[in-house]
């Protein structure tokens, strides 16, 4: 019978966060594909797991995926683990999963720790809707595009950042998003775990004197809908009422309907628009 790919979530810090199911699976599979075997061997040794291990990372993800898929087609069961957390979240695991589906290989995910969800629940910010951005792109143009997209994001935003880039990233976020509430988390699940509830500008001031250490998760408040409405109204207020009407009339919209749209844009009554036009 054909083998299966097991996506195994591993601890992001505290080793007690491994699940019984992940522990059993790592012992039972034929091979473990790890993002960094030197890092993962510490985890396997701690739990006395003797399963053979091979590397699967960003720089070999396509060719190695083909090799792993052939092994699974031959009946081998393979577990995929990342350095920490859930594989497939902001790592090359997503490519292996996609290629498995294309090849008809079964995939299952064993849930467990994920830094983005752990930080979100700690943040004190709205959790019902959120946007996960992971690490912002290194390329300047792509980074600027993503930041501009984030500008009007109303959902809570989650970003990852390394300590040596934290100060620069906080300044970029504040420049584009304005001063938003945020919670900056580090050392999640570890002894010195911190969740620093602050604002982007206050965080910039704080890290001017404090050296960033550890891996960071930045959770940022989404833009308030009322602020978006205010900005939209301000944009229309730069036009006269007649210019605003002409904007809709030029699209073939009837005068009566155009008046309704103008009134809605400006947050006033249709009667007010009528009086202004007179």
JOFEN-V165586 format. One record per residue. N is the residue number from 1. RES is the residue in three letters. PHI is phi in degrees with one decimal (* if undefined). OMEGA is omega in whole degrees, -180 to 180 (999 if undefined). Layout:
# JOFEN-V165586
((N;RES;PHI;OMEGA) (N;RES;PHI;OMEGA))
This chain:
# JOFEN-V165586
((1;UNK;*;179) (2;UNK;-69.0;180) (3;UNK;-81.7;-174) (4;UNK;-138.7;174) (5;UNK;-98.8;179) (6;UNK;-110.4;176) (7;UNK;-87.6;-172) (8;UNK;-106.4;177) (9;UNK;-74.7;179) (10;UNK;-113.6;-177) (11;UNK;-57.2;176) (12;UNK;-94.6;180) (13;UNK;-177.4;-178) (14;UNK;-78.0;-176) (15;UNK;-65.2;178) (16;UNK;-69.7;-178) (17;UNK;-83.7;175) (18;UNK;-68.9;-180) (19;UNK;-89.1;177) (20;UNK;-59.4;-177) (21;UNK;-68.0;177) (22;UNK;-64.7;179) (23;UNK;-56.8;-180) (24;UNK;-65.2;-178) (25;UNK;-64.5;179) (26;UNK;-62.8;177) (27;UNK;-76.9;-170) (28;UNK;-92.2;-177) (29;UNK;-68.7;-180) (30;UNK;-82.5;-176) (31;UNK;-154.7;175) (32;UNK;-112.4;175) (33;UNK;-97.7;-173) (34;UNK;-120.5;180) (35;UNK;-63.9;177) (36;UNK;-139.2;-175) (37;UNK;-63.3;-179) (38;UNK;-68.0;178) (39;UNK;-77.9;-175) (40;UNK;-70.7;-180) (41;UNK;-63.0;178) (42;UNK;-65.0;179) (43;UNK;-66.3;-178) (44;UNK;-64.0;179) (45;UNK;-65.2;-180) (46;UNK;-60.3;-178) (47;UNK;-98.9;178) (48;UNK;55.2;177) (49;UNK;-99.2;-173) (50;UNK;-101.8;-177) (51;UNK;-60.5;178) (52;UNK;-58.6;-176) (53;UNK;-130.6;176) (54;UNK;-136.9;-177) (55;UNK;-89.6;174) (56;UNK;-142.6;-173) (57;UNK;-143.6;-173) (58;UNK;-57.6;-172) (59;UNK;-91.2;177) (60;UNK;-129.2;-166) (61;UNK;-60.5;-177) (62;UNK;-82.8;-180) (63;UNK;-63.2;-179) (64;UNK;-69.4;178) (65;UNK;-60.6;179) (66;UNK;-61.4;179) (67;UNK;-64.0;-179) (68;UNK;-64.7;180) (69;UNK;-64.8;177) (70;UNK;-62.3;178) (71;UNK;-62.5;180) (72;UNK;-68.7;176) (73;UNK;-65.5;178) (74;UNK;-85.0;175) (75;UNK;106.7;-179) (76;UNK;-82.4;173) (77;UNK;-96.3;-175) (78;UNK;-125.6;174) (79;UNK;-102.7;176) (80;UNK;-106.6;176) (81;UNK;-128.8;176) (82;UNK;-104.3;179) (83;UNK;-57.9;179) (84;UNK;-164.1;177) (85;UNK;92.8;-173) (86;UNK;-94.4;179) (87;UNK;-65.5;-178) (88;UNK;97.1;177) (89;UNK;-96.4;179) (90;UNK;56.7;175) (91;UNK;-153.3;-174) (92;UNK;-65.9;179) (93;UNK;-57.3;-179) (94;UNK;-61.5;179) (95;UNK;-70.2;178) (96;UNK;-63.9;179) (97;UNK;-61.5;180) (98;UNK;-59.2;-178) (99;UNK;-68.8;176) (100;UNK;-63.8;179) (101;UNK;-63.4;180) (102;UNK;-63.9;-178) (103;UNK;-92.2;180) (104;UNK;78.0;179) (105;UNK;-93.7;-177) (106;UNK;-72.1;179) (107;UNK;-127.3;172) (108;UNK;-136.3;-177) (109;UNK;-116.0;179) (110;UNK;-101.3;-172) (111;UNK;-66.9;179) (112;UNK;179.8;-174) (113;UNK;-65.1;172) (114;UNK;-147.9;-175) (115;UNK;-59.7;-177) (116;UNK;-64.3;-180) (117;UNK;-73.1;178) (118;UNK;-59.8;180) (119;UNK;-66.4;180) (120;UNK;-59.9;-179) (121;UNK;-67.9;179) (122;UNK;-83.7;-165) (123;UNK;-71.2;-173) (124;UNK;79.0;178) (125;UNK;-99.5;-178) (126;UNK;-55.1;-175) (127;UNK;-112.4;-174) (128;UNK;-66.6;179) (129;UNK;-130.2;179) (130;UNK;-148.8;179) (131;UNK;-120.2;-179) (132;UNK;-101.0;-178) (133;UNK;-101.8;-177) (134;UNK;54.7;177) (135;UNK;-81.2;177) (136;UNK;-65.5;-177) (137;UNK;-57.2;178) (138;UNK;-78.8;180) (139;UNK;-63.2;-173) (140;UNK;-60.9;-178) (141;UNK;-67.3;180) (142;UNK;-65.7;179) (143;UNK;-63.2;179) (144;UNK;-62.4;179) (145;UNK;-63.6;-179) (146;UNK;-65.5;179) (147;UNK;-61.5;179) (148;UNK;-66.2;176) (149;UNK;-63.1;-179) (150;UNK;-69.0;-173) (151;UNK;-55.2;-178) (152;UNK;-106.5;179) (153;UNK;-70.0;-179) (154;UNK;-89.2;178) (155;UNK;-83.4;173) (156;UNK;-63.0;-175) (157;UNK;-109.9;179) (158;UNK;-120.6;178) (159;UNK;-127.7;171) (160;UNK;-102.3;173) (161;UNK;-155.2;176) (162;UNK;-83.3;-175) (163;UNK;-59.2;-176) (164;UNK;-74.9;177) (165;UNK;-111.1;-170) (166;UNK;-60.0;-177) (167;UNK;-59.0;-179) (168;UNK;-62.5;-178) (169;UNK;-65.6;178) (170;UNK;-60.7;180) (171;UNK;-66.6;178) (172;UNK;-63.4;180) (173;UNK;-61.8;-180) (174;UNK;-66.0;180) (175;UNK;-61.6;-175) (176;UNK;-88.8;-173) (177;UNK;-90.5;-172) (178;UNK;84.5;-178) (179;UNK;-80.8;-179) (180;UNK;-112.5;170) (181;UNK;-63.1;177) (182;UNK;-154.2;172) (183;UNK;-127.3;-178) (184;UNK;-106.9;-176) (185;UNK;-107.9;173) (186;UNK;-149.7;180) (187;UNK;53.6;-176) (188;UNK;-57.6;-180) (189;UNK;70.7;-179) (190;UNK;-94.0;-176) (191;UNK;-58.7;-176) (192;UNK;-104.5;177) (193;UNK;-57.0;176) (194;UNK;-135.8;173) (195;UNK;-129.8;-172) (196;UNK;-95.5;-180) (197;UNK;-83.9;-171) (198;UNK;-156.4;172) (199;UNK;-131.0;-177) (200;UNK;-60.6;-179) (201;UNK;-67.8;178) (202;UNK;-66.4;179) (203;UNK;-65.4;177) (204;UNK;-60.1;179) (205;UNK;-61.6;-177) (206;UNK;-61.9;-176) (207;UNK;-81.9;170) (208;UNK;-67.6;-178) (209;UNK;-105.9;-180) (210;UNK;-107.5;180) (211;UNK;-76.2;179) (212;UNK;-64.6;179) (213;UNK;-138.5;179) (214;UNK;90.4;179) (215;UNK;-89.4;-173) (216;UNK;-111.9;168) (217;UNK;-120.8;-179) (218;UNK;-104.7;179) (219;UNK;-109.5;-170) (220;UNK;-119.9;177) (221;UNK;-62.2;176) (222;UNK;-71.0;180) (223;UNK;-69.6;179) (224;UNK;-69.7;-178) (225;UNK;-60.9;180) (226;UNK;-65.7;177) (227;UNK;-69.7;177) (228;UNK;-63.8;179) (229;UNK;-60.9;180) (230;UNK;-61.4;-180) (231;UNK;-64.8;179) (232;UNK;-64.4;180) (233;UNK;-66.1;179) (234;UNK;-63.5;179) (235;UNK;-61.3;180) (236;UNK;-73.0;-178) (237;UNK;-67.0;177) (238;UNK;-72.1;177) (239;UNK;-99.3;170) (240;UNK;-73.0;180) (241;UNK;-60.8;-180) (242;UNK;-66.5;178) (243;UNK;-63.5;178) (244;UNK;-62.9;177) (245;UNK;-61.0;-179) (246;UNK;-60.6;178) (247;UNK;-57.2;-179) (248;UNK;-83.3;-180) (249;UNK;-61.6;-180) (250;UNK;-66.8;178) (251;UNK;-91.9;179) (252;UNK;85.3;179) (253;UNK;-80.5;-180) (254;UNK;-63.9;-174) (255;UNK;-57.5;-178) (256;UNK;-63.6;180) (257;UNK;-69.9;179) (258;UNK;-62.7;179) (259;UNK;-63.5;177) (260;UNK;-62.3;-179) (261;UNK;-66.1;179) (262;UNK;-63.4;179) (263;UNK;-61.4;180) (264;UNK;-65.7;180) (265;UNK;-58.2;-174) (266;UNK;-93.4;179) (267;UNK;70.7;179) (268;UNK;-126.6;-179) (269;UNK;-84.9;177) (270;UNK;-62.8;178) (271;UNK;-60.8;180) (272;UNK;-62.0;180) (273;UNK;-66.2;179) (274;UNK;-60.0;-179) (275;UNK;-64.9;180) (276;UNK;-63.8;-180) (277;UNK;-68.5;177) (278;UNK;-66.9;999))
